[in-house]
Each structure stands twice: as structure tokens, then as C-alpha cells.
Amino acid sequence: MKSQEKFKDLKKPEVFRFIEDNLNTPVPKLILSGSPFKSIDVKHLVNQIVGKKKAIKKLPTWFKHQEIIYPPKLNLEQTSSEITANHKSKSISGTRLIDLTGGFGVDDYYFSKRITELTYTELNSDLFEIARHNFKILSLENVQSHHVDSIAYLRQVHFKYDWIYVDPSRRTKSKKVFMLKDSLPNVLENKDLLRDKSKNLMIKTSPMYDIEMGYKELSGIKELHIVSVKNEVKELLWIIDWRTVNSRTIKLYNYDSHRRYSFQKMDHDKLQSHLVSRSKYENYLYEFNSSIMKSGLFDHFAAKYGLGKLEKNTNLYTSNILISSFPGKIFEIQSVDSINFKNLKKEYKGTYVNIISKNIKISTENLRKKLNCKTGGDTDYLIFAKTTEGHRLIKAKKL
Ligand SMILES: C[S@@+](CC[C@H](N)C(=O)[O-])C[C@H]1O[C@@H](n2cnc3c(N)ncnc32)[C@H](O)[C@@H]1O
């Protein structure tokens, strides 16, 4: 069935009402009851309900509109969240932008506010139909949507876009990939075309993509953004201006759930060679946020903040006085001891405590099992780490 036909029946007011009314109905119950609409299979209704529920946190603007249509869960997982889409749009300005991998159109919703004309392209006909419908519901007036292979489309364009945006698909035949050479469209094979047809290019890659590989594979990099939400790296953004010779400016963002963020910038070319000193634990202990960890620049930041490091390969830092501007978790050390699991088990069995394992061979989960405790609670931490004196248990309170 053609995609346009497929979604026709879903677009009826009574169907949207049913979806809204059943957001909290358990899926097995929905399936057992069957579809109340003759022309719609119950699995399509369930898909809409599941999608809308996922949108509550990830896509609140979409969730607010009753007539939005959602794609299957897998496609929804591949979309940007509103927080990261909004972040990307802040680097964009000009007249024309083309998105080579439109998908559900989340990034484009935000780009459209920063650009005069936006071209959305998408290969998957269902996703294309869904995004086109949703753009209408979201009142986007400056978007042209094309159901095409974006690379073929780009080849026949006779001008340069101010921006090309590409968020290559990282799923091939249900396998997850994270290298640019395995993602679609293949940005590396089409480098010359992208350069010919754009003044600026923004590429989104997986958080797993190796930064050094990025600097080798790509050219014209003006900035790399490492974007985390709630201390989890969500995307690497390679911002390319073809007039630039690769610059090593790395910008690190860490958003909380309210779009507030902490920000650090590091110019790799100007990095000083001073390295962090090894230090015995002092009063405070620090763990950098995920963006800084991904950048690999943790020791340089530590030197900047005047911190000591617990051990060469233990990414925990310490200081005598509190550095409250530290970008990451801050702990107050309460005690440091050698590790005695027998005693610890007696003390923590059945209680709630947070566990961190750093540079020792036992995982957090195995430590939890060994202690027979539950993980969680507010501020109490047991930190198992290799220090300059050997393996230690640091009891600490998170500030
Ligand atoms: C990771 S998703 C993009 C998600 C999008 N940025 C969002 O926030 O909703 C990648 C999309 O690129 C599409 N795609 C892959 N190769 C394409 C091509 N050559 N032309 C057009 N679309 C393509 C896939 O079908 C998929 O929907």
C-alpha cells in the first residue's frame, strides 16, 4: 500500500481522540480488545500510542499537538531529541539549508526557524509522508519536502547551499553501526560533492565515533561539539566551513533536562603541555562530566583546575579546597580504606548506596552483587578505585 494511503485513516479526529484516551492503557489490553476502527489494524494504533508516549520527554512540542503521526519505535529512536536539535540550530544562519537525512524531521523543525528556505529529503516513503504531515501540523511554512535519494538530488542542484546537514543512518539491516564509512549516506565517499554544494556542512555522528578518526577522515572542521544530556554523550557534531583548515576547537556541552547547560571550550592547538600531577586523595574528589570524558582532554582540564589525579589511569581527581565550579560530579571524601568485602557486606547488605568502579577489574554490577546491596539513594557513594597506594575504597558524599 502507498504510504499516503496507509496514513489516511489514522488522520481522523476520532482516531486521534482514541490515541489520546488510551495513552495509559496497557499494550496487552489494547491488543486483546482489538481495534475499534474497521479500517485500522490494532498494531498501527498501538504504534501511535507507544510513539506518543515516547514523545512526552524526548519531543514535548510534538506531544502537545494531537494530530501528530508517529513512525515505528525504531525510527523514533534514531531521531534527535528536541534539546539536541535546538542546540544544533544555534550554529545555523543564512538563506538555504538542505537536510540529506530528514527522518522524522526533528532537527529540521529547529533549523527552519534559523533559515529562510529549508529542503527536507528522505528515502523512506513512510517517514517522508509522516514528516510532511507533521510539518503542516507544526505550521512550518518554509520547508520543501522531497521523497528522494538526497545524494542524487544534490548532484542535480546548480548552487551552493549555505548549509548541508547530514545525520547518517547508523542502522544497516538491523545491525547498529557507528563509523562514518558504514553509515548511510556515505559522507566520506561523497566528500567532493558535499564540498561543491555547500558553504558549511554539519555532520552528526554517534557518540561512539572516535574523535581522532573524525579529524583524519574529515576536512574543513571548524568546531567539534560534544553534546551530552544529563551526563550522557548523545551526539558529536562536526561543524565544517570549507574555508577552514582543520581546527581543533572542541566545545563541550552538558544539558540538564531543562535545557540549561554547562559549557567548556578547549583549543587543542593551544593546549599547554603541563600534565596533571599524581596525588594522594585529599578532601574532595571529582569526576568530569561525560562530554569532557569523551573529548579525552580530562587531564588538561584537571591541570587547569589545579587538581591532582588519583592514579595514571584512574580518571578521578582530588583537591584540598573545594572547586565548586568543577564541571562534573563533586564528592566530599569521608574515609579511605583498603577493600574488605566481608566487612562491607555486613555493613551494606540490603541497603541503598551508589557504587562507582574506577580502574579496577570488578564492574559496578558485580560489586553490587558482592555487597548484596541495592544501588541508588541520594548522596552516599562507595568508590572503588586504583590509587597510587593500590586498590582503595573511598566513602564519599556527593555535593
Ligand atoms: C538518523 S536518521 C535522521 C533523523 C533526523 N535527523 C531526525 O532528527 O529525525 C537518518 C535518515 O536518513 C535517511 N537516509 C539514509 N540515506 C538517505 C539518502 N541517500 N537519501 C535520503 N535519505 C536517506 C534514512 O532513511 C533515515 O530516515
The ligand as an ORCA input file, in Angstrom:
! r2SCAN-3c Opt
* xyz 0 1
  C      19.378      9.060     11.727
  S      18.014      9.308     10.713
  C      17.787     11.033     10.724
  C      16.982     11.544     11.886
  C      16.699     13.011     11.810
  N      17.884     13.812     11.940
  C      15.704     13.376     12.915
  O      16.098     14.049     13.870
  O      14.532     12.986     12.825
  C      18.680      9.010      9.121
  C      17.657      9.049      7.986
  O      18.362      9.173      6.746
  C      17.619      8.508      5.746
  N      18.522      8.295      4.595
  C      19.615      7.474      4.520
  N      20.196      7.582      3.309
  C      19.480      8.511      2.602
  C      19.594      9.055      1.308
  N      20.567      8.684      0.466
  N      18.673      9.987      0.915
  C      17.689     10.391      1.749
  N      17.533      9.886      2.995
  C      18.418      8.969      3.425
  C      17.141      7.256      6.449
  O      16.016      6.712      5.785
  C      16.820      7.786      7.861
  O      15.472      8.125      7.973
*
